[in-house]
């Protein structure tokens, strides 16, 4: 959640000793042959035909219905507790 709290320095994962090394390793991974060969699968999950519907179910790419855009009218939920619950699920 975004609490507005200002964060301090980021702790590097054990495999990167500096921010520069983290950036280089991440860039190398993203530019790798493996990613080039499989990126279209990720695009299908995020933007394509596996985003929702039967193909999303088959690809195990489904989420709580509240998280889908325009799936619920927050203003129509009169019960404050229920509205806050739905908002909390959306914000996760």
C-alpha angles and dihedrals in degrees: 000000000000105000093166090244112150111238125218127218117332115243112234119231114252092259093060122056097185138026088248092054090047090052093047095048091046092048092047090051093049091048094046125120090244092058091044090054095046106032092098089063091058091046090054090052096048104032108006143066094303092061094090140356132035095332090053090051091049090049092048088241100134130120139184107298091238090069094063117094114262092002093127135025103228092190090058093059104095099181107086094208092052092045091051090048092052091046091051091053092048092050094051 
